[in-house]
């Protein structure tokens, strides 16, 4: 199957794919709206707490997720990683690059002089003012990739960022240089958290958040494609985390109007005292878990990989023409 040209511009809708070739590759390729498309449902924040990791593992075992992104900076990562390895055969496992939560894995005297990350506002301010030390960021990215690979015994299938930090100026350059150098033959999928404005407004969920993320990501997709790295074509899953709004409604909105390779992020979890102490999204994580577990049509609608649990990282260029 021919690789997708990295320079191909984003289309206005999903394109057709050679279904026979896709089937022969051993990857499950669902249909959406009469056209072939890949819907990647990704649970973020694996290893944030024990309850979050357990919820994601249960959803993966029930074939209700396509992917998960992990926080290797979390104290729970070492204990949680072995349980995730068993799901790797039917789950894309990626790095959730962290520069805002907790502590870095090594010294960062410019970004984290006191040994803890500055939070999203602090990181964003440094990025907008051009104050990020790219070499320092690059070194931390390398440490997080090293820790991921040591636990998973494989490179990440995809890379994104906690609070979408990977698209920020000063971070994106360090990340893309690292990926290009480190994974020349089978690079991970890089998440683009933006989508077309008309699609964002049509979905009608957390529109300001989605638009803001898209603004921060301006030029990101082009930079990824210029390096011939795999990337998604559309993105959804932004939420106001309103406990009075049924998550099932938001999920259906996020799954709608997909591009050819569509990522939907979600944040399921089992609430506990630790989560309440570190994250404002608590009860809503339980609501997301319940809705994902109960949706009768979800397993047939989303894409999942099919490989040996100890197999190589996903070859994204071979999944779609």
FENFEN-V665087 format. One record per residue. RES is the residue in one small letter. PSI is psi in radians with two decimals (none if undefined). BURIAL is # if it has 16 or more other ideal C-beta (glycine too) atoms within 10 Angstrom, else .. D_CENTER is the distance of its C-alpha to the mean C-alpha in Angstrom with 1 decimal. Layout:
RES/PSI/BURIAL/D_CENTER + RES/PSI/BURIAL/D_CENTER
This chain:
x/2.36/./25.1 + x/2.43/./24.8 + x/2.63/./21.6 + x/2.22/#/20.2 + x/2.26/./21.7 + x/-0.37/./19.3 + x/0.01/./21.5 + x/2.28/./21.5 + x/2.72/./21.0 + x/2.31/#/18.9 + x/2.98/./21.1 + x/-0.14/./22.1 + x/3.03/./21.1 + x/2.53/#/20.1 + x/2.87/#/22.3 + x/2.64/./24.1 + x/2.70/#/23.2 + x/1.72/./25.6 + x/-0.58/./25.2 + x/-0.76/./27.7 + x/-0.70/./26.0 + x/-0.71/#/22.6 + x/-0.68/./24.4 + x/-0.42/./26.2 + x/-0.18/#/23.0 + x/0.28/./22.3 + x/2.40/#/19.1 + x/2.15/#/19.1 + x/1.67/#/19.0 + x/2.84/./19.6 + x/2.54/./21.5 + x/2.09/#/20.8 + x/0.46/./23.6 + x/-0.10/./25.8 + x/2.63/./23.6 + x/2.31/#/21.3 + x/2.75/#/17.6 + x/1.94/#/14.4 + x/2.01/#/12.5 + x/1.84/#/9.1 + x/1.95/#/8.8 + x/2.16/#/5.9 + x/2.03/#/7.5 + x/2.84/#/6.3 + x/0.38/#/9.3 + x/2.37/#/10.8 + x/0.02/#/14.1 + x/-0.86/#/14.5 + x/2.95/#/17.6 + x/-0.69/#/19.4 + x/-0.65/#/19.2 + x/-0.78/#/15.5 + x/-0.72/#/15.2 + x/-0.73/#/18.1 + x/-0.77/#/16.8 + x/-0.70/#/13.6 + x/-0.70/#/15.9 + x/-0.71/#/18.3 + x/-0.67/#/16.0 + x/-0.75/#/15.0 + x/-0.52/./18.7 + x/0.13/./19.5 + x/0.67/#/17.4 + x/0.27/#/15.5 + x/2.66/#/11.9 + x/-0.50/#/10.4 + x/2.83/#/7.6 + x/2.61/#/6.8 + x/2.32/#/5.4 + x/2.54/#/8.9 + x/1.68/#/11.2 + x/-0.20/#/13.9 + x/-0.18/#/16.0 + x/2.56/#/16.7 + x/-0.30/./20.2 + x/-0.15/#/19.0 + x/-0.80/#/16.9 + x/-0.72/./20.0 + x/-0.51/./21.2 + x/-0.46/#/18.0 + x/-0.80/#/16.9 + x/-0.60/./19.9 + x/-0.47/./19.1 + x/-0.53/#/15.6 + x/-0.61/./17.4 + x/-0.36/./19.4 + x/-0.08/#/16.5 + x/-0.40/#/15.1 + x/-0.48/./17.5 + x/0.46/#/15.8 + x/2.27/#/12.1 + x/2.18/#/9.5 + x/2.12/#/9.0 + x/2.98/#/7.0 + x/2.25/#/7.8 + x/1.49/#/6.7 + x/2.24/#/9.5 + x/2.15/#/12.1 + x/0.24/#/15.0 + x/-0.28/#/16.1 + x/2.18/#/16.4 + x/-2.43/#/19.2 + x/2.61/./20.6 + x/2.88/#/19.8 + x/-0.14/#/20.5 + x/3.11/./23.4 + x/2.33/./25.7 + x/1.33/#/24.5 + x/-0.42/./27.8 + x/-0.85/./26.7 + x/-0.66/#/23.5 + x/1.14/#/24.3 + x/-0.47/./28.1 + x/0.03/./28.5 + x/0.07/./25.8 + x/2.62/./23.2 + x/2.68/#/20.4 + x/-0.08/#/21.8 + x/2.92/./19.3 + x/-0.76/#/17.4 + x/-0.74/./20.8 + x/-0.73/./22.2 + x/-0.75/#/19.5 + x/-0.74/#/19.4 + x/-0.77/./23.2 + x/-0.67/#/23.4 + x/-0.84/#/21.1 + x/-0.51/./23.1 + x/0.01/./26.3 + x/0.52/./25.5 + x/0.03/./26.0 + x/2.38/#/23.0 + x/1.86/./24.3 + x/-0.65/./22.2 + x/-0.69/./23.8 + x/-0.74/#/23.0 + x/-0.76/#/19.3 + x/-0.72/#/19.3 + x/-0.70/#/21.0 + x/-0.66/#/18.6 + x/-0.77/#/15.6 + x/-0.71/#/17.9 + x/-0.72/#/18.7 + x/-0.66/#/15.2 + x/-0.71/#/14.8 + x/-0.78/./18.2 + x/-0.67/#/17.6 + x/-0.90/#/14.6 + x/-0.60/./16.9 + x/-0.65/./19.9 + x/-0.71/#/18.5 + x/-0.23/#/16.7 + x/0.56/./19.5 + x/2.72/#/17.2 + x/2.85/#/14.8 + x/2.54/#/11.0 + x/-0.51/#/10.0 + x/2.87/#/6.9 + x/2.32/#/6.3 + x/-2.87/#/4.7 + x/2.45/#/7.0 + x/2.15/#/8.6 + x/0.46/#/10.3 + x/0.55/#/8.9 + x/-0.34/#/11.5 + x/-0.30/#/10.5 + x/-0.12/#/12.2 + x/2.55/#/15.4 + x/2.33/#/18.6 + x/-0.52/#/19.5 + x/-0.78/#/16.0 + x/-0.71/#/14.9 + x/-0.81/./18.1 + x/-0.71/#/17.9 + x/-0.87/#/14.4 + x/-0.65/#/15.4 + x/-0.73/./18.8 + x/-0.80/#/17.5 + x/-0.78/#/15.4 + x/-0.69/./18.3 + x/-0.67/./20.8 + x/-0.53/./19.1 + x/1.14/#/17.8 + x/-0.52/./20.4 + x/-0.57/./20.8 + x/1.31/./17.5 + x/2.67/#/14.7 + x/2.75/#/11.0 + x/2.31/#/9.0 + x/2.21/#/8.0 + x/2.26/#/5.9 + x/1.99/#/8.8 + x/0.33/#/8.8 + x/2.88/#/12.3 + x/3.00/#/14.6 + x/2.47/./18.3 + x/-0.71/./20.4 + x/-0.64/./22.4 + x/-0.73/#/19.6 + x/-0.82/#/18.2 + x/-0.57/./21.7 + x/-0.64/./22.5 + x/-0.66/#/19.7 + x/0.40/./21.3 + x/2.18/#/18.8 + x/0.82/#/18.1 + x/-0.80/./19.2 + x/-0.70/./19.9 + x/-0.80/./16.5 + x/-0.70/#/14.9 + x/-0.71/#/17.8 + x/-0.76/./17.5 + x/-0.70/#/13.9 + x/-0.65/#/15.1 + x/-0.73/./18.1 + x/-0.45/#/16.4 + x/0.15/#/14.5 + x/2.25/./17.8 + x/-0.17/./18.5 + x/-0.85/#/15.0 + x/-0.71/#/14.5 + x/-0.72/./18.1 + x/-0.69/#/17.8 + x/-0.81/#/15.1 + x/-0.60/#/17.3 + x/-0.49/./20.4 + x/0.08/./19.3 + x/0.70/./18.7 + x/2.56/#/15.1 + x/2.55/#/13.0 + x/2.72/#/10.8 + x/2.79/#/10.1 + x/-0.37/#/13.2 + x/2.86/#/12.3 + x/2.51/#/10.0 + x/3.04/#/10.9 + x/-0.03/#/10.7 + x/2.51/#/12.4 + x/2.67/#/15.1 + x/-0.04/./18.3 + x/0.74/#/18.1 + x/2.04/./21.7 + x/-0.23/./23.1 + x/-0.07/./25.8 + x/2.07/./23.5 + x/2.24/./22.7 + x/-0.50/#/19.0 + x/-0.63/./20.1 + x/-0.76/./21.1 + x/-0.65/#/17.9 + x/-0.79/#/16.0 + x/-0.64/./18.6 + x/-0.76/#/18.2 + x/-0.56/#/14.5 + x/-0.20/#/15.2 + x/2.76/./18.1 + x/0.91/#/18.7 + x/2.61/#/15.9 + x/-3.00/#/15.9 + x/-0.60/#/16.4 + x/1.73/#/12.8 + x/2.13/#/11.1 + x/2.31/#/7.6 + x/2.06/#/8.4 + x/2.62/#/6.6 + x/2.92/#/9.3 + x/1.09/#/10.9 + x/2.78/#/13.6 + x/2.83/#/16.1 + x/1.97/#/19.8 + x/2.53/#/21.3 + x/3.13/./23.6 + x/-0.63/./25.6 + x/-0.79/./23.2 + x/-0.72/#/20.4 + x/-0.47/./23.1 + x/-0.25/./24.0 + x/-0.17/./20.7 + x/2.36/#/18.6 + x/-0.31/./20.0 + x/1.82/./17.9 + x/-1.32/#/20.0 + x/-0.58/./21.7 + x/-0.53/#/19.0 + x/-0.69/#/16.7 + x/-0.71/#/19.6 + x/-0.70/#/20.0 + x/-0.76/#/16.5 + x/-0.84/#/17.2 + x/-0.78/./20.5 + x/-0.72/#/19.6 + x/-0.67/#/17.0 + x/-0.47/./19.6 + x/-0.30/./22.4 + x/1.97/#/21.3 + x/-0.49/./23.7 + x/-0.01/./22.2 + x/-0.82/#/18.5 + x/-0.60/./18.6 + x/-0.27/./20.5 + x/-0.50/./18.3 + x/2.73/#/14.8 + x/2.55/#/14.3 + x/2.52/#/14.2 + x/2.86/#/15.1 + x/1.86/./18.6 + x/3.00/#/19.7 + x/2.56/./21.4 + x/-0.47/./19.6 + x/0.34/./20.8 + x/3.09/./20.2 + x/2.93/./18.8 + x/2.77/#/15.2 + x/2.43/#/14.4 + x/1.50/#/16.4 + x/-0.56/#/14.4 + x/-0.38/#/17.5 + x/-0.08/#/19.5 + x/-0.49/#/17.6 + x/2.52/#/18.9 + x/none/#/22.0
